């Protein structure tokens, strides 16, 4: 997290706000609710209390405007700049402006007003931008559901104002995973149209052969309809679909979109009802089979016939000599299976039927 | 808005102008008449600051990853400075 220079903050714990005008994109009550909820996010974590004014000058004056709107800090039309706010202080200090050239919504269909308002009000209280891509105060917009503050945001605001004296329980989002953490393990991995996607907590890394640095993003900001925790995933390139598993359900994605008819239960694949979640999944393109891993066993699913192959489940350790007995994630490239378990990665050759290299899990992330 | 795709990147000149505008607004890249050498040095230094902030590869070069970040919808408050 960061603060503004001189750690600007409100001296008084009672801060006034006024909504000067409203966007026509939403009902007035929706705007009021978005702003009030955004303020509550910060007051839950601090001793700050917010009082609404309906006329006159408040500490935080909230308004919607487009292009040059009176502060010599113009907006830029649709997209690009979404909003800005000024750090605590007299006059324009604390004031929060939203770009009326954006389309504002209360869901993921356009720029979510609550999320942007929570971010901007963070500035109005003294928070500058965070370098943590999972934090609310990260400068780039991303849609997410659930509690918006990460631990980073909570630490930052409490460094200015202290904790909430009512000790109200807040459960911040985890900070973004660190790719070069030597103990890093993965939740799931899959190919997606030539890129490799690795899931960890509420995030995913995107690896492209021509990109030196993996890109870390919140799962919900790309796929709002899938859960925050992914157990397993695989790509079926013939159908141009990625199948995501979480608990006993699975989702099929075609690019950004959810395929109609999903989510479905994983047991539709032929898995026994005793299997309550998968550990990993990988599609072997050359054979048209998808391997589904659960604890020490795995199944083989024939994509063409849509049925489980007979003779399964089988033991992971027996069929993949050199591997651990459990798998967290797996991907398949050019005849090699890459298994990930805890912080270790195993490169398994399908032709020679053995593990030929053992590496750290995060080697794939460039560490 | 479920896609975060930015607009298509243009020519090298367009990209340079986009980057300069971005760095001026968010990283305090100096404006005004300076020597070419000084301008280039400032640009590289501010670009590296931006790459460091966004945990990109810090090269001082305007690569595709850096441009991609610069085209994403964001808050108008500077990342650095007052």
Interface residues (C-beta under 8 A of the other chain):
Chain A: X4 X5 X73 X75 X79 X80 X81 X82 X83 X84 X85 X103 X105 X108 X109 X110 X111 X116 X119 X120 X123 X128 X129 X131 X133 X139 X140 X141 X142 X143 X211 X212 X213 X215 X216 X221 X222 X224 X256
Chain B: X1 X2 X3 X4 X26 X53 X54 X55 X56 X57 X64 X65 X69 X72 X73 X74 X75 X76 X77 X79 X81 X82
